[in-house]
Amino acid sequence: MRLKIKYPFYLLILFYSCIWGQIKPSRNYTTADGLPNNAVRSLYLDKNSDLWIGTENGISKLENGSFTNLPLPESIANKSCWDISQDENGDMWFASYGGGVYKFDGINFTFLNKKNGLPVDRVRKLFSHNGKMYIGTELGVAIIDIKTNRVFSPKGIKPHFGVFIVTDFFIHKNQIYFSTSNEGLFKISTINNVPTIEHVLNYQNVFSLGYYNNILFSGNKGFVNYFKIEDVISQKIKTQTFGKTTVWDFTKDNKNIIYAAAWGIYDLSGGLFQVKNNQLQNISEEYGIDSKNLLSVVCNNKKNILYVGSKDKGIYEIHLDETIDYNPFNDKAIVDFETLDSEKIILHQDGISFLDANNSISKIISAFDFKKFEIAYINNSKQRLPNHADGFYELNYNIPAPEIEFYEILKHQKSLWITSNIGVFEMNFEGKIINYLPIHSYKIGFTSDNQFIETIPYAGVRVYDDVYHLKAKHFSEIDKNTPLDVVGIVNSNDKTYLISVFQGLFVHQNHKFQSLLKANMWKESKLKFITKNKKGNLIIASEFGAVSVIDDSNSFRILQTIPKNQIIGNTITFLESYKDFILIGTEKGINIYRNGIIQLFDKEQGLKDAVISSSHIFEKQLYLGTKKGFYTIDLHKLTANKNTVSSIEIRSIAINSIPMSATNYRWFTYNSNELVCDYQHNTIAVDFVPKGHSFPNKLKFRYRLKKTNRWSPYSEKPFIYLSYLPNDTYHLEIEVLDLNAGKTSRFNILKIRIQPPFWKTVWFYGLLGTLLVLGIVFIILRIKKRAVQKAETENQIAKAKLETLLSQMNPHFTFNALNTIQSFVFNKDAHNSAVYISEVASLMRQTLDNSASQTITIADEIEYLRTYIAIENQRFDNRIQFEILLDDAMNKEAVEIPTMLLQPFVENIFKHAFDDESLHPAFKIDFVLLQKELLQIAISDNGKGKTKAIKNHFSRGILIATERLKIMQPTNFDPIQIDFSETGTTVKIRLII
């Protein structure tokens, strides 16, 4: 079959003129969103980076997408606000065109007008500096002391035609300059503490000033004046002009880019401009601004947001963070993407475009080029065209170039493969079509050993040994292991995986296909997307279900499943992997998943068209194709850690549907952390505003009133309604789920006390109780008196008994000491007897001193024991070894124990534990702090433990010591335990300290 179709000589080369037009994400706020008026005269960022808006009908504050309108007093008839400023005390100042100036301290207003000394009530500009507020009026400048509110008008005003209209201020080296509409530029000098106006430059039609980097820009009628500051100071009229519109305001972002808001007054030259190389570049369309009447512009450098005020369409909010850009690409439908080193390849409805490293179109292969190659193949090929009889899908070779439908582009080895409704094309990396296959396939691929895979609609699969001569093995659709309805192919190790929209997952290995669904290896049947992560694991998504991460290195193993209910959106539109993140596209936006946490990127951040036709990652950028262009998204910024809500402020409280008085608020915020209501006013509505966040639509809120309560369901509205609260104390806690940052934050914002009715109050119960008590008070007092007397008597008895027990121990020790001295005398050891008597006398003195007190410090007790042991050890020729151990956590100078408690037990060691036959006699005393207020003293020896004499003697010591402790520590049950064994005796005494 030979076809010869003539086309016009000219081919569409429209794409060569395509401009890489990037559109910034923006939003327009109007009266429908709560703005008082669409005519915005002024914008101002306060010290908290909150945006104040002055309109022709009032003042508002924008916080995270929510407007709070400033309730102006009824005495203010003129609500037109032409400028806003904030002084060093944090008070806000508002310029009223016709009403003078009013200052707001968060609660009260102070009004200053012509009666207070202003030149005129028509105020245009405000400027705060060094404790003063400079006021620009239509009859010159006034200066107000922010502490005293005293108004002063400098000398030197020279009205022109009866007016002296001040249009703007700037400061240079602590010197205040201002512009006027027709008289030019002036400065305010202070001579002998008296401010005086001095003329600097004379030029007309000055509407605004912008002073940046020693350059002064001045908005003039239909152009911009450009001055060097040294020329201004030297009063030289040396200026350059540029632009063809009237600029009313300037601002600069954190990249030193200067923006200008323009309104042409009598023409349509206005809009938003960038000042570049002394030129005005109109960026209105790129930034989504459709108004030509712009009066103000300001940049929030903390959040990297540009705000633009218009005369007719409210406020525009533009995000400058460059996370996302949109390229309309001449409204061409994007089919697929590929990459070649630094080049990007875009397959679209009209062919292929190559983009170089600068994202400029370097080469185009149009649909006509593909059609031309197809015709040449048909006319020149000696190979017979396959048809239906051969088992192939028979192509329509009469489809014209404009009706070619492209399906996908695939890079393999050194070629690009493009599928379409007129066949499959092979192209080299230089963009030259080198081969054509007269076959039809929506999804092609290559096996792990580089064999071409053709998926046939409704007719199985072919795997080609020689694709150029169409030599292939056909796998019949009748075989349950043959893939059908294939929508994705990917290679992993030595396997090739194919996903089917109805038949689940298939694998090709060793020249065979296997259905994992039929083999019961994985029961997911409806699959839509497949890719791999950096670890080589498979990531597979179903169109309406979950996303699974699979390890197939050794065996088929599900590592992780992201359930359907966690993914935001119902239909998955693309699937990509970047670093540790899984990017899941849905009709709601991009789900950014990692470690069980999902973040959402959607139209609020600039993804206004979430109907994605294709996706591809080029290094650190995600490209998303749509039916009218494509998005480029910075993946580093997309996945970066993001700030979340820093605080929550209560904007209004209504009790039983009645708003609280304005006196309860300061700076629009409820000025207390507590709310007290009686039991009849127990239905409470709370409006609040989250602070420190750029994307309010990404926030969800839930609350609870007590730690023990369950959380309420999540709500997207910053509003809480609490109906018929029972009398109690509540701690209102709000949890914020931030889908932009993927974080949750909790805030305790209000303590609510609902007071009980009088019959449930403490005083009422107290009154009833008092009446009851009065009837039995005499009996109670008598019982209490008797109890006190009894307690005092028992206390005296206990003290006497304790002293008696202690006196029993002291003679007992004295008797034992005399026995020891007697043994020296019997041995006729005069010297040792004398020394021993001296030492015993000293010890007796210590005993008498210690016995005077019921308790003694551990330090004194150890000193006493060491003296006693040294005396007793002389009888054994100092053979008995001992050690005293003390817990490091214990302060021995502060902790006290009962006096003479340990000595009898140590004495028993010398008395009964050892004899002359004892080998290596030893004992130790161990002070251990079991708990903070519980001390254990363990006395252990290696002597003769299991003898009747020892046991009988110990029982006497235990009895005395136990009786003492029972009196001194009545809550200390079973304080003394003794363990007799073949290897010695251990006494454990537990004391409460």
TORDODREN-251429 format. One record per residue (C-alpha): residue in three letters; x, y, z. Coordinates in steps of 0.001 Angstrom, whole numbers, plus 500000, padded with zeros to 6 digits. Last residue first. Layout:
residues N
ALAXYZ
...
This chain:
residues 993
ILE513801509164608225
ILE511692506008608499
LEU513962503224609682
ARG514493499609608552
ILE516915497504610655
LYS518435494437609027
VAL520496492087611241
THR522633489462609499
THR524234486521611300
GLY526986484201610226
THR528052481515607799
GLU525815478701609050
SER522850481059608982
PHE520822483286611272
ASP518802486070609585
ILE517485488835611772
GLN514719491342610796
ILE513968494594612592
PRO511358497197611508
ASP508277494913611590
PHE505811497780610987
ASN507082501388610897
THR503895503422611308
PRO504416503816615096
GLN507899505290614617
MET509186506549617990
ILE507049504300620193
LYS507242501190618000
LEU510933501982617403
ARG511734501843621124
GLU509751498639621630
THR511532497024618691
ALA514958497979620078
ILE514170496483623511
LEU512655493285622109
ILE515349492853619464
GLY518087493122622087
ARG516380490474624237
SER515794488162621236
PHE519444488529620299
HIS520514486886623536
ASN518285483907622994
LYS519431483469619389
ILE523078483749620342
ALA522730481205623080
LYS520837478771620813
THR523516478720618218
LYS523097479138614458
GLY525178482200613671
LYS528738481537614644
GLY530721484306612953
ASN530770485793609449
ASP529117489062610458
SER526305491313609175
ILE524801494567610382
ALA522396496025607723
ILE520961499512608249
GLN518033500318605913
LEU516793503891605459
LEU513370504925604036
GLU512486508558603298
LYS513799508966599746
GLN513770505242599165
LEU516089502354599946
LEU518861504609601329
VAL521523502078602425
PHE523698502251605598
ASP525911499142605717
ILE527609497932608919
LYS530254495285608374
PHE531626492229610140
ALA534838490259610217
PRO536502487251611839
HIS539278485836609651
LEU539235482361611251
SER537250481923614448
GLU538934479453616782
ASP539619482047619467
ASP535938482946619642
PHE533547484973617478
ALA529865485731617127
HIS528810485762620806
LYS530059488773622708
PHE531884490706620019
ILE528971490328617630
ASN526484490883620456
GLU528096494284621129
VAL527485495329617532
PHE523775494530618007
PRO523679496378621343
GLN525417499440619786
LEU522989499913616888
LEU520046501686618543
MET521999503750621066
THR520233506946619913
PRO517412506685617370
ILE518373507829613829
GLU519091511277612329
VAL519885512317608747
ALA521537515739608401
GLU525291515197608885
LYS525166511791607170
ASN523735513322603986
MET522663510281601961
ALA523005509770598194
ASP526496508303598585
ASP525112505427600733
LEU527445504765603709
LEU529548501669604412
ILE531137500896607801
GLU533902498313607721
PHE535117495677610165
GLN538029493328610732
ILE538245491358613971
ARG541796490501614875
ASN542381493647616912
ASP544007491613619638
PHE540597490096620285
ARG540073491896623594
GLN541377495029621917
ASN538505494795619481
GLU536021495924622131
ILE537703499287622575
ALA538106499946618824
ILE534513498852618272
TYR533208501381620839
THR535192504249619359
ARG534102503373615795
LEU530514503033616994
TYR530490506534618527
GLU531947508144615390
ILE529383506261613259
GLU526539507442615520
ASP527798511030615389
ALA527803510984611548
ILE524418509202611472
THR522948512045613468
ILE521449511261616895
THR517926510790618137
GLN516206510520621533
SER518670512908623118
ALA520328512847626554
SER521611509351625810
ASN524094510812623360
ASP525879512829626017
LEU525897509935628508
THR527182507534625862
GLN529839510008624734
ARG530975510342628374
MET530979506555628688
LEU533164506364625582
SER535703508722627154
ALA535644506665630332
VAL536007503513628268
GLU539056504997626571
SER540628505923629860
ILE539791502496631370
TYR541306500831628302
VAL544508502783628600
ALA544788501962632303
SER543930498305631761
ASN546299498127628825
HIS549114499267631060
ALA548149497127634059
ASP547738493855632191
LYS547404491567635183
ASN545255489125633141
PHE542570489338635801
VAL542772493089635499
PHE542327492953631726
SER539276490668632090
GLN537784493033634670
ILE537998495897632171
THR535923493855629698
ASN533380492988632360
LEU533164496678633225
ALA532254497485629588
ASN529501494830629590
PHE527941496278632738
THR528055499780631317
PHE526309498629628136
HIS523490497060630135
PRO523339500120632345
ASN522683502253629172
MET520218499839627577
GLN517694499838630381
SER517901503630630566
LEU516875503721626895
LEU513871501538627607
THR512857503769630531
GLU513310506932628430
LEU511077505443625790
LYS508441504478628373
ALA508448507988629767
LYS508066509461626304
ALA505236507054625480
ILE503443507849628758
GLN503691511572628067
ASN502293511063624562
GLU499482508850625852
THR498469511585628304
GLU498573514272625594
ALA496498512108623283
LYS493911511407625988
GLN493580515110626783
VAL493167515942623119
ALA490584513191622656
ARG488655514395625698
LYS488562517921624314
LYS487423516648620888
ILE484627514618622424
ARG483507517615624463
LEU483669519908621434
ILE481716517435619314
ILE479002517068621963
PHE478581520836622314
VAL478498521328618547
ILE475668518834618012
GLY472753521081617116
LEU474923523942615827
VAL476554521509613387
LEU473288520848611588
LEU472558524521611072
THR476156525020609976
GLY475885522186607455
LEU472896523785605831
LEU474727527089605636
GLY477825525400604287
TYR475805523672601604
PHE474587527098600556
TRP478103528561600815
VAL479512525759598703
THR477094526394595869
LYS474570523947594522
TRP471461525701595824
PHE472893528999594596
PRO473081527802590984
PRO476546526625589855
GLN479179528892588246
ILE480344527966584781
ARG484079528519584751
ILE485811528545581366
LYS489617528579581085
LEU490604529602577576
ILE493245529025574906
ASN495155525869575764
PHE496839525235572410
ARG497778522038570623
SER499701521662567385
THR499528519035564649
LYS501938518799561745
GLY501931517878558067
ALA503185521361557179
ASN500509522145554588
LEU497926519791556086
ASP498095521601559424
LEU495936519850562009
VAL495227522287564828
GLU494261520988568269
ILE492277523339570501
GLU492021523082574284
LEU489265524730576339
HIS490029524152580010
TYR486717523670581772
THR485549524347585333
ASP482078523093586180
ASN478404524050586013
PRO476924522157583107
LEU477543523637579641
TYR474337524331577765
SER475812524665574277
LEU479459525058573331
TYR479974526355569789
ILE483531526564568510
PHE484694528453565410
PRO487829528425563307
LYS486030526579560492
GLU487581523531558805
SER486204521161561436
TYR487709518004562913
PRO485434515863565091
SER485509516696568830
TRP488298515271570953
ARG487388512872573734
ASN487329514165577276
THR489798513304580055
LYS492002516286579315
LYS488972518524579590
LEU487050520834577287
ARG488059519303573978
TYR488642520828570568
ARG489092520138566888
PHE490465522235564088
LYS491511521744560497
LEU493980523949558680
LYS494977523775555031
ASN492496526492554063
PRO494446528941556221
PHE497591528778554055
SER500245531203555256
HIS500408530415558971
GLY501788532365561932
LYS498503532930563749
PRO495326530875564046
VAL492216533073564491
PHE489378532378566914
ASP485615532704567097
VAL484074531314570303
ALA480376530652570915
ILE479215529971574488
THR475950528597575839
ASN476140528640579671
HIS474542531897580680
GLN471993530547583186
TYR474661528743585245
ASP476661531909585780
CYS479605532765583579
VAL483350533211584143
LEU485777533358581208
GLU489541533077581674
ASN492593533722579524
SER491895537427579351
ASN492293540155576736
TYR490041538716574040
THR491813539793570866
PHE490755542504568402
TRP493845544534569360
ARG492524544564572925
TYR489196543011573754
ASN486926542865576815
THR485941546526576418
ALA484278545574573123
SER481422544040575128
MET480702540351574735
PRO478500539248571886
ILE474989538002572817
SER474100534556571392
ASN473766533022574889
ILE477327534179575496
ALA479186535345572396
ILE482970535445572314
SER485036537146569624
ARG488521537197568145
ILE490232534629570352
GLU493888534334569392
ILE495673531097568531
SER499436530717568411
SER502367529515566308
VAL500463527699563555
THR502872525810561314
ASN506258526425559796
LYS507312524122557019
ASN510023521467556760
ALA510954521103553106
THR509153518643550828
LEU507705521165548361
LYS510685523471548730
HIS513146520777547691
LEU510691519458545139
ASP510459522774543276
ILE507278522387541250
THR506921522972537517
TYR503365523046536227
PHE502199522301532708
GLY500152523637529822
LYS496465523513528989
LYS495263519903529187
THR497585519313532125
GLY501161518096532545
LEU502906517999535896
TYR506679518461536077
LEU508338517844539432
GLN511706519492539896
LYS514714518380541893
GLU516320516175539185
PHE513654516163536487
ILE510700514271537956
HIS507860513362535593
SER504084513614535586
SER501264513222533106
SER497597514106532533
ILE496968515940535791
VAL493514517300536575
ALA494636519279539661
ASP494318522640537910
LYS494750525447540429
LEU497998524114541834
GLY499034527532543192
GLN499476527099546941
GLU495737527388547635
LYS495123525246544562
ASP496711522211546215
PHE499673520882548169
LEU498649518523550945
GLN500910516994553590
ILE500519513417554743
ILE502310511758557672
GLY502734507995558073
ASN506485508065557642
ARG506416510196554494
TYR503598511209552172
ILE503150514360550099
ASN499576514243548770
ILE499388516519545720
GLY496054518132544851
LYS492362517470545472
GLU491754515558542205
THR494541513265543324
GLY498305513140542925
ILE500375510950545221
LEU503972511965545845
ILE505831509397547953
PHE508660510895549970
ASP511905509382551197
LYS513904510793548272
TYR511337511574545582
SER508809508998544375
GLU506038509636541853
LEU502399508638541384
PHE499785510359539234
THR496018510971539004
ILE494722509037542018
THR490957509453542383
ASN489181509974545717
GLY491081512781547380
ILE493171513207550515
ILE494886509869551102
GLN494469508569554655
ASN491130506904553929
LYS492637504940551039
PRO495230503249553199
ILE498950503791552661
THR500346500270552724
GLN503880499317553707
LEU506452496627553204
ILE504377494189551159
ARG506672491265550278
PHE507242489462546971
SER510387487488547584
ASN514096488106547396
SER514423491614545927
ASP510677492095545415
ASP510062494636548196
ILE506678496311547823
VAL505292499717548828
SER501503499888548462
VAL499164502786547690
ALA495470502416548527
GLY492290502663546531
PHE490401504451543758
GLU492938504403540926
SER495129501740542445
ALA498659502644543359
ILE501907500677543176
ILE505295501587544614
LEU507990499025543878
ASN511140499050545977
GLY514420500002544321
LYS515734501835547379
LYS515364505216545616
ASN511667504542545050
LYS510061502721542129
THR506988503427539993
ILE503566501954539238
PHE500194503583538557
LYS496605502430537927
LEU495796499090539547
LYS492436497377539926
SER493007493784541052
GLU494750493809544432
LYS494835490191545662
TRP498569489706545813
MET500276486298545734
ASN497038484457545051
ALA498557482941541887
LYS495688484379539854
LEU496395487840541262
LEU500146487506540853
SER499585486799537165
GLN502691485281535601
PHE504309486004532266
LYS507141483976530803
HIS510365484753528948
ASN512483483965532010
GLN510654486676533963
HIS507612488807533216
VAL505487489808536227
PHE501822490682536322
LEU499864492819538822
GLY496090493281538968
GLN493608492206536292
PHE491317495235535970
VAL493497498338535461
SER496437496124534760
ILE499961496584536050
LEU503022495185534288
TYR506220494269536099
THR509432493293534368
LYS511886491191536313
ASP515681490865536370
ASN516132493680538917
SER512991495810538661
ASN511656496926535306
VAL508475499014535008
ILE505323498846532911
GLY502034500682533485
VAL498503500824532086
VAL497997497237530865
ASP494409496270530025
LEU495398492593529764
PRO498500490728530957
THR498718487063529978
ASN498749484722532971
LYS495108483655532568
ASP495839482518529004
ILE492925483450526743
GLU494526486806525930
SER497171484922524019
PHE500841485681524415
HIS502318486376520980
LYS505989485893520360
ALA507433488503518066
LYS509077489183514741
LEU507894492630513576
HIS510925493121511306
TYR512103496178513320
VAL510941494602516572
ASP513169491567516279
ASP512723489237519267
TYR509514491040520092
VAL507253490344523085
ARG503623490550522039
VAL500756490910524520
GLY497087489967524750
ALA494225490817522421
TYR491821493223524168
PRO494007496256523354
ILE497436494876522461
THR500381495511524757
GLU503606495615522777
ILE506761494757524679
PHE510179495261523059
GLN512918492953524321
ASN515668494646526304
ASP516679491787528673
SER514744493380531595
THR511761493592529272
PHE510995496730527360
GLY507863498851527321
ILE504775499855525412
LYS501367501137526504
TYR498617502424524242
SER499673500168521388
HIS499085500319517640
ILE501511498861515132
PRO503062500211511921
LEU506518500524513522
TYR508567503534512418
ASN512271504189512705
ILE514844506988512731
ILE512948510131513711
LYS515596512772514442
GLY515440514651517742
GLU519147514564518507
PHE518533511849521095
ASN517388509430518431
MET513729508845517609
GLU511739505631517305
PHE508109505899516269
VAL505108503713517091
GLY501947503852515013
ILE499241506181513651
ASN497224506375516905
SER500401507282518760
THR503365505837520623
ILE506756507540520886
TRP509994505688521583
LEU513138507651522393
SER516442506010521667
LYS519890505396523078
GLN519022502856525788
HIS515277503214526295
LYS513445506512526771
LEU509655506296526554
ILE507173508841525188
GLU503424508351525585
TYR500015508392523913
PHE500032510816520960
GLU496853511436518995
ILE497326512487515390
GLU494335514454514129
PRO496269517543512981
ALA498623515251511004
PRO495937513614508901
ILE494645510072509625
ASN494644508228506290
TYR496875505386507479
ASN494153503937509678
LEU495975501208511567
GLU494946497547511726
TYR495334496073515209
PHE497444493039514512
GLY496470489370514382
ASP497790488862510878
ALA494255489075509485
HIS493858492427511202
ASN496673493945509229
PRO500446494226509196
LEU502013496366506459
ARG504181494245504198
GLN507873495046504394
LYS509389496584501269
SER509194500026502862
ASN509309503029500544
ASN505793504455500263
ILE504545503344503672
TYR507753504411505374
ALA507754507787503648
ILE504125508318504654
GLU504916507525508310
PHE507916509876508256
LYS505775512718506881
LYS503109512062509497
PHE505685512258512297
ASP507106515482510890
PHE503580516881510484
ALA502926516178514171
SER505781518535514901
ILE509295517806516023
ILE510413520972517789
LYS513884522016518934
SER515535524463521313
ILE512560525609523353
SER513944527595526283
ASN514040526033529727
ASN517521527436530359
ALA519016523924530312
ASP517408523297526927
LEU513792522390526234
PHE512948519959523419
SER509389520086522098
ILE507523517074520714
GLY504342516900518666
ASP501098518852518391
GLN499150517346521297
HIS502142517386523575
LEU505238515322524282
ILE507696517419526262
ILE511380516574526332
LYS513626518154528925
GLU517311518639528270
SER519943518706531003
ASP520740515001530625
LEU518015513749528340
THR514616513808530044
GLU511100512592529302
PHE507615514021529680
ASP504099513000528596
VAL500817514133527061
ILE500649517888527653
ALA497610519578526124
LYS498624522842524522
ASP497240526086525973
ASN500074528109524411
PHE502499526478526846
PRO500473527800529810
ASN503584527473531993
TYR502729527448535669
ASP505198527931538480
ILE505327526281541896
THR507616526537544914
GLU508755529960543773
ASP508393531539547254
LEU506732534635545804
HIS503152533979546875
ILE500811536663545526
GLU497855538074547500
TYR495661540501545543
ILE493423542914547405
GLY490119544544546461
LYS488887544788542901
ASP488206548480542152
LYS490945550789543392
SER493431547962543851
GLY495677546907546714
VAL498584544533546087
TYR500009542164548678
LEU503244540258547999
ILE504021537194550090
ASN507469535928551058
LYS506204534794554478
LYS508730536781556477
ASN509289539248553634
ASN505679540431553704
CYS505759542736550685
VAL503608545854550220
VAL501722547370547270
SER499265550219546951
LEU497157552092544385
LEU496451549647541564
ASN493859550429538877
LYS494516548130535932
SER492897545156537673
ASP493357541611536318
ILE496210540516538576
GLY497205536846538251
TYR500919537347538920
GLU502022536543535368
GLU499195538657533990
SER500165541651536106
ILE503920541368535493
ASN504421544564533487
GLN508124545364533272
LEU509006548959534115
GLN512546549785533082
ASN515490551277534908
ASN517365547992534755
LYS514426546199536318
VAL511534547796538213
GLN508800545176538329
PHE505276546239537472
LEU501733545612538704
GLY498950547251536734
GLY498179550570535082
SER498362551597531432
LEU494600551473530928
ASP494103555219530478
TYR492815558281532320
ILE494076557511535823
GLY496957555253534676
TRP497045553374537949
ALA500312551757538954
ALA501648549579541764
ALA505456549236541558
TYR507607546327542634
ILE511331546385543394
ILE513243543096543536
ASN515797543184546341
LYS515524539420546866
ASN513737539937550199
ASP511012541934548454
LYS510869545684547695
THR507933548106547657
PHE506670551045545601
ASP503365552950545466
TRP501294555216543231
VAL503037554685539886
THR501629556499536848
THR502267554759533534
LYS504639554825530581
GLY507944553748532032
PHE511315555487532306
THR512786558802533375
GLN516281559887534300
THR517101562680536694
LYS519608565381537440
ILE518026568386539030
LYS520803569065541493
GLN519904569821545071
SER523211568446546441
ILE521186566082548627
VAL519072564964545675
ASP522097564461543433
GLU523757562374546150
ILE520563560301546382
LYS520713559284542746
PHE517408560088541120
TYR515040558143538797
ASN511734559698537802
VAL508953557305536775
PHE506473557876533942
GLY502859558806533022
LYS502388561537535633
ASN505257560959538035
GLY506093558173540474
SER509444558997542044
PHE512235556478542454
LEU515105557471544732
ILE518319555458544558
ASN520637555177547543
ASN519980551447547795
TYR516188551808547809
TYR513937554882548192
GLY510491554634546615
LEU508396557765546341
SER504837558456545197
PHE502582560887543319
VAL504975563663542256
ASN503497565759539471
GLN506011568584539392
TYR509699569280539928
ASN511690571545542246
LEU514295569841544337
VAL515409570424547943
HIS513239573082549644
GLU513620573383553398
ILE510871572900555990
THR511667573857559587
PRO511372571892562809
VAL512243573979565920
ASN514712572421568353
ASN517132575322567715
ILE517022574464564012
THR515539571101563081
SER515404570338559365
ILE512500568820557470
LYS513265568088553829
PHE511523569012550626
LEU510966567570547117
GLY508832568952544296
GLU506314571819544365
ASN503516570184542364
SER502382566981544141
THR504602567263547188
SER507405565021548287
PHE508858564456551715
TYR512290564101553265
ILE513144563254556885
GLN516849563112557785
ASN518126560220559884
LYS520740559432557233
HIS518058559223554545
ILE514370558968555360
PHE511367558820553026
PHE507975560487552871
ASP505081560650550374
THR502351562734548675
VAL502187566027550597
ILE499784568426548877
PHE500618572124549479
VAL497445573820548310
GLY496277577413547653
PHE497569577640544107
HIS501018576666545363
PRO501425576816549101
LYS504888577636550478
ILE505294576060553889
GLY508479577178555658
LYS507587576649559277
PRO506813573302560808
SER503319572507562088
PHE503208571042565619
VAL500572568782567125
ARG500836567535570711
ASN499696563931571027
THR501662563796574332
LYS503467560484573846
ILE503307560132570040
ASP504500563724569501
ILE502705564821566343
ILE504350566604563399
ALA502326568352560698
VAL503217568656557027
GLY501633570653554233
LEU498229571910553170
GLU496872568799551461
THR498094566738554404
GLY501171564644555202
ILE501438563815558897
TYR504757562891560486
MET504364560809563642
LYS507134561392566153
GLY508968559189568636
ASN511986558726566385
HIS510181558143563105
SER506672557283561949
PHE505357558409558539
LEU501736559051557573
LYS500304560168554211
ARG497112561599552677
VAL495313563664555327
ARG492411565960554412
ASP491573567447557809
VAL493696570577557226
PRO496770572228558728
LEU496482569980561790
GLY496445571948565065
ASN494006570178567400
LYS490948571801565800
LYS492267570798562398
ASN492139567147563384
LEU493347564700565999
PHE491182561879567307
THR492356559347569940
PHE490759555932569796
ASN490570553318572549
ILE491138549564572861
GLY494151548438570829
ASP495962551747571111
PHE494236553336568096
LYS495242556755566774
TYR493019558887564573
VAL494080561466562007
GLY492018564111560172
GLY488484563352559073
GLY488466564483555443
TYR490820561952553919
SER491373559948557051
ALA494922558901557912
PHE495111556045560384
TRP497641555530563162
MET498227552225564993
ASP499828552097568430
GLY502846549799568875
ASN504742552193571117
GLU507235552931568317
ASP504470554143566034
GLN502469552203563483
SER501324553560560110
ILE498279553562557852
ASP497295555649554810
TRP494290556785552801
CYS491482555619555074
SER487937556660554070
LYS485619556218557057
ASN484325559817557106
ALA481564560057559718
ILE483654559057562693
SER481427559756565713
GLU479999556256565419
PRO483297554879566653
LEU485193552631564244
PRO484945548854564662
LEU488117547642562914
ASN487177544837560533
THR488725541417561062
PHE489350539659557761
SER490333535982557529
GLY492786534528555012
ASN495541533902557532
GLU495172537276559231
LEU493965540271557252
LYS493116543402559238
SER490426545848558180
ILE489782549569558011
GLY486724551399556784
ASN484758552502553767
GLU487164553899551178
THR489651551246552206
GLY492670551018554512
ILE494025547522554921
TRP496237546286557753
LEU498359543186557122
ASP499881541328560056
SER503683541130559989
ASN503809541275563808
LYS505482544705563674
ASP502683545958561420
LEU502426545482557663
TYR500547548326555937
LEU498301548585552880
SER496540551713551650
ARG493749552965549390
VAL491806549755548736
ALA488561550362546834
ASN486878546953547148
ASN485234547935550441
PRO484883546484553933
LEU486717543239553005
GLY484781540221554287
ASP485507537594551621
ALA482708538752549301
THR484017542291549819
THR487058541239547840
TYR490174539085548249
ASN492021537891545123
ARG494429534963545345
SER497744534277543668
PRO500062531462542592
LYS502676532871540219
ILE502355532291536478
GLN505463531404534519
GLY505647532308530870
TRP508437530441529108
ILE507710532222525875
CYS506626530263522847
SER507808531729519552
TYR509385528524518338
PHE506181526800519361
LEU504254528334516520
ILE506217526485513916
LEU503222525253512013
LEU504485523901508764
TYR504621525827505498
PHE504874523938502250
PRO501290522892502438
TYR500778519159502715
LYS500509516605499957
ILE499555513057500693
LYS501040510100498870
LEU500039506702500074
ARG501405503361498980
MET500000500000500000
